[in-house]
Amino acid sequence: MQPQKDMTAFRSLVKLYESKNYKKGLKQAEKHLESHPDNAEVLSIKGLFMYNLGQKEDGLKTAKEALRKSMKSEICWHLYGVVQKSEKNYSEAAKCYNMAIKLDKDNQQILRDLAVLQVQLRDYDGNLMSRFALLQLSPSTIANWVGYSVANFLTGNFEQALASSGSLLKLLVGQSEIRPFEKSEVLRYQALIHEEMGAHDKVVEFLLANKTEILDQTWSTETLAKNYIKLKQFDKAEEQVTALLQLNCENNKYFDLRRTLWQQRPGNEGRSAAEFYEELSAEFPSSAALKFVLLAESRGDAFKSRLQKVIKDYSRKGAPSLFSEISFVYKNPEQISLLEETLLSNLKSLEEKETFPDSEGLLETPSSLLWCLKLLAQHFDKVGNYERSFHFVDRAIEHTPTLTELYLVKAKIFKHIGDFKKAFEAADIARKMDLGDRFLNNQAVRYALLNGDGETAETLMRNLLNDTKNEGLIHDLQTLWYQLELAKTYLRQGIYGPGFRLLKMIDKLFLEMNDDQFDFHAYCMRKYTILPYLDMIKHHDNLYADKYWAKTVAEATRWLGEYQEKQAEQNANAPAEEEKLSKEEKKKKKEEREQIFKLYGKDYYNEEYQKKNDLSGRELVETLKPAEEIFSFAKRLFNVRIDDPKTNLTAYTSIMDVIVEKKKLVIAVRAVKDLVRVNGKENPRVHLAIVKLLRLASQSEVLAALDAGVREVIEAELNALVGNIRDPLAYNQTFKSSAKSVISLFYALKADIYLGKITKANAGNELVTGLSGSQLTATLKDLFEVLSAVKNEWKLNEVASSIAAKVKERFPLAVFL
């Protein structure tokens, strides 16, 4: 067969591939290879057919074999890259496409595929080169202009991005079928480029000139307001912000814009935020959000009077969300005191006169007393006075036993004192009051898992599933909170198999979310949705800042590390112990080992489904490499910026040991710097991370492995963090001597143990001594953490008993499991 006929046969196979007729394509490829076994291109596409028919391993091998037959074939390189891309191995796929383009530099299909991969890998410089090559090959294609302009934007070359977007707009306007939306999106993009260049006057001029053609008028008004403020044109800025507030006076972003404008106006120097929000509230009296913002900024009698008004309004409406709306109060001791005073005064007045204290004899409905009791229960729970909290919630239930929210409040109090069994019972009462309510059902599931009752949680979770016959639906729903809490329940009980499998499911879900952006790299170039596309890029750059991912990493590093230690201990003792055991003891030992694969809700899944999805985690555990898994989870947090304090703390403190073990000093500095930025050096958990960093930085071999320039940067960062102190022991001693809380002392002692200064037994004794006095403050939550560590990590049962007794003295209702 002539080469031309070979190519004709190959093109027919390509058509079959594009139409997804893989079976027919595979048969034709095999038939052709019988007479032409050396045709590398056909062999390559055969591998592609095999891969898409589920023969992934054989498909990869076949595509690789084809590449070996013809290393100078751009088709073989391209198709092998397609297989690697399907394997989500994007970096290898990009290498293949780069080789293919070297062999056929004018191939637009390869260039397009390469450009998409480069954005996925955030290789913006490479993407710019690919987009420029595409534009040179086909300058009349609009998508090529979009891609080239965006590529310049992503590399920070805004002038070229603006120039190319202008050419794009001319091409678009020249088309009679252009839709208003498409032109609007390009105009918005051009305004954004001006803004990124810092040309605020041009942004304003551009938006006003194109006002009628930009369809998103809200975005246009927001952008005008921000740029007028930058230009200090305050009157015009106020006009735009006022228009936004008239459109939506519940938007905190617009309050911030108005406040920024107010602060920069001459004459407002030294005026308080409360004055500003008071003026704004008078201008927009219907805004509920403003009432709470003004309340947060108020102090003294002004705070008290505004708080009373809010409480009265919400109590009369019967709105159960009031407590969460005023949760900001608990950051300010003065406001906490005034809140308690107000609530108790309201209770007394409602009980004695059926009115609020300042209502001038206006009688209230019985529900006002109910909401007052509920608020008091929530308040005393928040401040750790659990006796009074139970008193008020029980009175509220006695008043109105049919209000489901009261049982959830009671469940939360039980949770805080450590009585998870009663917490579930209370939540279950609420669930049974309205069996069709998904929220109540989910709350019952949460408390069942907290109580370690995975079987009940599985049953309840399925109560409201529409398709109960679909075995995998409970996992296909991608309910992160449920999968994570279920994993924690398994792991707390030492059932590692299903627990690790669930963590891997969450891991897989985040990888899929990251992969989901892939198709949009090309789609958005064709549809001109440039600003949403750039937002998507930003979102995915910080995908792993999600709180569920941080919690997953924390659980993985904790339990995988514990499992690794247990396995090492068992492997060391196994041979000697096995010889001494009788048959019955060996059988019992085997049954104990099988317990780590126990599966809740086993009856819901048939054996085939269980095996296919490895729900028990048996296959995973048998091939598990804990150290590698921990690093795999942790490394995706290395370059993430997390601004939420809790998520930030959970994420970075959980991976510090991994970073230190791998001797990644630069990453350690970055992680600790971010911890300090969000949570401060005074945070005990952050302090321990700083101690670990200082110890790592004191190791000469770690510093020697770095370039001189890098060492200088690290030294500068350490100076900013801890000043001239480099001795971790001295740094920890300073922190320890100034500890004012039990949790601060506990983490200082953990640091001493980490540094080898004291033993765990000595640390335990110091904790008991610290708890004996009344100088160190403590919350019950912190004491539970300390007690758990002493008992489970330090293995000091007697010390744990002493600490439990001290905890009981402070919190008599505390329950220890």
Residue pairs with C-beta under 8 A, 6 or more apart in sequence:
1 9
1 35
1 36
6 36
6 39
6 41
6 42
7 41
9 28
9 32
9 42
10 39
10 41
10 42
10 45
10 75
12 28
13 25
13 28
13 29
13 32
13 42
13 45
14 45
16 22
16 24
16 25
16 28
17 25
17 45
17 48
17 49
17 52
20 52
22 49
22 52
22 53
23 53
25 45
25 49
26 46
26 49
26 50
26 53
29 42
29 43
29 45
29 46
29 49
30 46
32 39
32 42
33 39
33 42
33 43
33 46
36 42
38 69
40 66
40 67
40 69
40 70
40 73
40 75
40 76
41 66
41 70
41 73
41 75
41 76
41 79
43 62
43 65
43 66
43 69
44 62
44 63
44 66
44 67
44 73
44 75
44 76
44 79
44 80
45 79
46 62
46 66
47 58
47 59
47 60
47 61
47 62
47 63
47 64
47 65
47 66
47 79
47 80
47 83
48 59
48 63
48 79
48 82
48 83
49 59
50 58
50 59
50 62
51 59
51 60
51 63
51 83
51 86
52 59
52 86
53 59
56 87
59 83
60 83
60 87
63 76
63 79
63 80
63 83
64 80
66 76
66 79
66 80
67 73
67 76
67 77
67 80
69 76
70 76
72 103
73 103
74 99
74 100
74 101
74 103
74 104
74 107
74 110
75 100
77 96
77 97
77 99
77 100
77 103
78 96
78 97
78 100
78 107
78 109
78 110
78 113
80 96
81 92
81 93
81 94
81 95
81 96
81 97
81 100
81 113
82 93
82 113
84 90
84 92
84 93
84 96
85 93
85 113
85 117
88 511
88 515
90 117
90 120
90 121
91 121
93 117
94 114
94 117
94 118
94 121
94 123
94 126
97 110
97 113
97 114
97 117
98 114
100 107
100 110
101 107
101 110
101 111
101 114
101 130
104 110
105 133
106 137
108 134
108 137
108 138
111 130
111 133
111 134
111 137
112 134
112 522
114 126
114 130
115 127
115 130
115 131
115 134
115 147
115 151
115 521
116 518
116 521
116 522
118 124
118 126
118 127
118 130
119 127
119 154
119 521
119 537
120 517
120 518
120 521
122 541
124 151
124 154
124 155
125 155
127 151
127 154
128 148
128 151
128 152
128 154
128 155
128 157
130 151
131 144
131 147
131 148
131 150
131 151
132 148
132 151
134 141
134 144
134 147
134 148
135 144
135 145
135 147
135 148
138 144
139 145
140 171
142 168
142 171
142 172
142 175
143 525
143 526
145 164
145 165
145 167
145 168
145 171
146 168
146 525
146 526
146 528
146 530
147 525
148 164
149 161
149 164
149 165
149 168
149 189
150 161
150 525
150 530
150 533
150 534
152 158
152 160
152 161
152 164
153 161
153 193
153 196
153 534
154 537
158 193
158 196
158 197
159 197
161 193
162 190
162 193
162 194
162 197
165 186
165 189
165 190
165 193
166 190
168 186
169 183
169 186
169 187
169 190
172 178
172 182
172 183
172 186
172 528
173 183
180 213
180 215
181 215
182 527
182 528
183 213
184 213
184 214
184 215
184 216
185 528
185 529
185 530
185 531
186 528
186 530
187 206
187 210
187 213
187 214
188 214
188 216
188 219
188 220
188 530
188 531
189 530
189 531
190 206
191 203
191 206
191 207
191 214
191 220
191 223
192 531
192 534
194 200
194 202
194 203
194 206
195 203
195 223
195 226
195 227
200 227
200 230
200 231
201 231
203 223
203 224
203 227
204 224
204 227
204 228
204 231
207 214
207 220
207 223
207 224
208 224
211 220
214 220
218 244
218 247
221 240
221 243
221 244
221 247
222 240
222 244
222 257
224 236
224 240
225 237
225 240
225 241
225 244
225 257
225 261
226 257
228 234
228 236
228 237
228 240
229 237
229 257
229 260
229 261
229 264
232 264
234 261
234 264
234 265
237 261
238 258
238 261
241 254
241 257
241 258
241 261
244 251
244 254
244 257
245 251
245 254
245 258
245 283
245 284
248 254
249 284
249 286
249 287
249 289
249 290
250 287
250 288
250 289
251 289
252 289
252 293
255 277
255 280
255 289
255 290
255 293
258 276
258 280
259 273
259 276
259 277
262 268
262 276
263 276
268 276
272 297
273 297
274 294
274 297
274 298
274 299
274 302
277 290
277 293
277 294
277 297
278 294
280 290
280 294
281 287
281 290
281 291
281 294
284 290
291 306
291 309
291 310
292 310
292 325
292 326
292 328
294 306
295 303
295 306
295 307
295 310
295 326
296 328
296 329
298 306
299 334
299 335
300 334
300 338
303 334
303 335
303 338
304 338
304 341
304 342
307 326
307 338
307 339
307 342
308 342
308 346
308 356
308 357
308 358
310 322
310 325
310 326
311 322
311 342
311 343
311 346
311 372
311 375
312 356
312 359
312 368
314 321
314 322
314 325
314 371
315 322
315 364
315 367
315 368
315 371
315 372
316 364
316 365
316 368
318 367
318 371
320 371
320 374
320 405
322 371
322 375
323 374
323 375
323 378
323 379
326 339
327 382
329 335
329 336
329 339
330 336
330 382
330 383
336 383
339 379
340 379
340 383
343 372
343 375
343 376
343 379
344 376
345 357
346 356
346 357
346 372
347 369
347 372
347 373
347 376
349 355
349 356
349 357
350 356
350 364
350 368
350 369
350 372
351 369
353 361
354 363
354 364
354 369
355 361
355 362
355 363
355 364
356 362
356 364
356 368
366 399
367 400
369 399
370 396
370 399
370 400
370 403
373 392
373 393
373 395
373 396
373 399
374 392
374 393
374 396
374 405
374 406
374 409
376 388
376 392
377 389
377 390
377 392
377 393
377 396
377 406
377 409
377 410
377 413
378 389
378 409
379 389
380 386
380 388
380 389
380 392
381 389
381 409
381 412
381 413
381 416
384 779
384 780
384 811
386 413
386 416
386 417
386 780
386 811
386 813
387 812
387 813
389 413
390 410
390 413
390 813
393 406
393 409
393 410
393 413
394 410
396 403
396 406
396 409
397 403
397 406
397 407
397 410
400 406
402 433
404 430
404 433
404 434
404 437
404 440
405 430
407 426
407 427
407 429
407 430
407 433
408 426
408 427
408 430
408 440
408 443
410 426
411 423
411 424
411 426
411 427
411 430
411 443
411 447
412 423
414 420
414 422
414 423
414 426
415 423
415 447
415 450
416 780
416 781
417 780
417 811
417 813
417 814
417 815
418 780
418 784
418 814
418 815
418 816
418 817
419 815
420 447
420 450
420 451
420 452
420 817
421 451
423 447
423 450
423 451
424 444
424 447
424 448
424 450
424 451
424 453
424 456
426 447
427 440
427 443
427 444
427 446
427 447
428 444
428 447
430 440
430 443
430 444
431 437
431 440
431 441
431 443
431 444
431 460
433 440
434 440
435 441
435 463
436 464
438 464
441 460
441 461
441 463
441 464
442 482
444 460
445 457
445 460
445 461
445 482
446 481
446 485
448 454
448 456
448 457
448 460
449 457
449 485
449 486
449 488
449 489
450 485
450 489
452 489
452 492
452 493
454 486
454 489
454 490
454 600
454 601
455 600
455 601
457 485
457 486
457 489
457 600
458 474
458 600
458 601
458 604
459 601
461 474
461 482
462 468
462 474
462 601
462 604
465 473
465 474
467 473
470 476
471 604
471 605
471 606
471 609
472 609
472 613
474 482
474 604
475 483
475 505
475 613
478 509
480 506
480 509
480 548
481 548
483 502
483 505
483 506
484 502
484 506
484 548
484 551
484 552
484 555
486 502
486 600
487 498
487 499
487 500
487 502
487 503
487 506
487 555
488 499
488 555
489 499
490 496
490 497
490 498
490 499
490 502
490 600
491 499
491 500
491 555
491 559
494 595
494 596
495 595
495 596
495 597
495 598
496 559
496 563
496 596
496 617
496 621
497 596
497 597
497 598
497 616
497 617
497 618
497 620
497 621
498 597
498 598
498 599
498 600
498 615
498 616
498 617
499 559
499 617
500 559
500 560
500 563
500 617
500 620
500 621
500 624
501 614
501 615
501 616
501 617
501 620
503 552
503 555
503 556
503 633
504 620
506 548
506 549
506 552
507 552
507 632
507 633
510 543
510 544
510 546
510 549
510 636
513 540
513 543
514 540
514 543
517 536
517 537
517 540
520 533
520 536
524 530
524 532
524 533
524 536
542 640
542 641
543 549
544 636
544 637
544 640
545 640
545 641
545 642
545 643
545 644
545 647
545 651
546 647
547 644
547 646
547 647
547 650
549 636
549 637
549 651
550 637
550 642
550 647
550 648
550 650
550 651
550 654
551 650
552 633
553 633
553 634
553 637
553 650
553 651
553 654
553 655
554 650
554 651
554 653
554 654
556 629
556 630
556 633
557 630
557 633
557 634
557 654
557 655
557 657
557 658
558 654
560 624
560 626
560 629
560 630
561 626
561 630
561 657
563 624
563 626
564 626
564 627
567 626
578 586
581 589
596 621
597 616
597 617
597 618
597 621
598 616
599 605
599 610
599 615
599 616
602 610
605 615
609 615
610 616
614 620
630 658
631 658
631 662
634 654
634 655
634 658
634 659
637 651
637 652
637 655
637 671
638 664
638 667
638 670
638 671
640 651
641 674
642 648
642 651
642 652
642 674
642 678
643 678
644 678
645 678
645 679
648 674
648 675
648 678
648 679
649 675
649 678
649 679
649 683
649 685
649 686
652 671
652 672
652 674
652 675
652 689
653 675
653 685
653 686
653 688
653 689
655 671
656 668
656 671
656 672
656 688
656 689
656 692
656 693
657 692
659 667
659 668
659 671
660 668
660 692
660 693
660 695
660 696
663 696
663 699
663 702
663 705
665 696
665 697
665 702
665 703
665 706
665 714
666 706
666 710
666 714
668 692
668 693
668 696
668 697
669 693
669 697
669 714
669 717
669 718
671 689
672 686
672 689
672 690
672 693
672 721
673 717
673 720
673 721
675 683
675 686
675 689
676 686
676 690
676 721
679 685
679 686
680 686
681 687
681 690
681 721
681 722
684 741
684 743
684 744
684 746
684 747
684 748
685 747
687 732
687 735
687 744
687 747
687 748
687 751
688 747
688 750
688 751
688 754
690 721
690 722
690 731
691 728
691 731
691 732
691 751
691 754
691 755
692 754
693 718
693 721
694 718
694 722
694 725
694 726
694 727
694 728
694 731
695 728
695 754
695 755
696 702
697 703
697 714
697 718
697 726
698 726
698 727
698 728
703 711
706 714
718 726
722 731
725 731
725 734
728 751
728 755
729 755
729 757
732 748
732 751
732 752
732 755
735 744
735 748
735 751
736 745
736 748
736 749
736 751
736 752
739 745
739 748
739 776
740 775
740 776
740 777
741 776
741 777
741 778
741 782
742 767
742 770
742 771
742 776
742 777
742 778
742 782
742 783
742 786
743 778
743 779
743 782
743 785
743 786
744 776
745 766
745 767
745 770
745 776
746 767
746 782
746 785
746 786
746 789
749 758
749 763
749 766
749 767
750 763
750 789
752 758
752 763
753 759
753 760
753 763
758 766
760 794
760 795
760 796
761 796
761 799
763 794
764 790
764 794
764 796
764 799
764 803
765 799
767 786
767 790
767 799
767 803
768 799
768 802
768 803
768 806
770 776
771 778
771 803
771 806
771 807
772 806
778 810
780 807
780 810
780 811
780 814
783 803
783 807
783 810
783 811
783 814
784 814
786 803
787 800
787 803
787 804
787 807
787 816
790 796
790 799
790 800
790 803
791 797
791 800
804 816
807 814
807 816
808 814
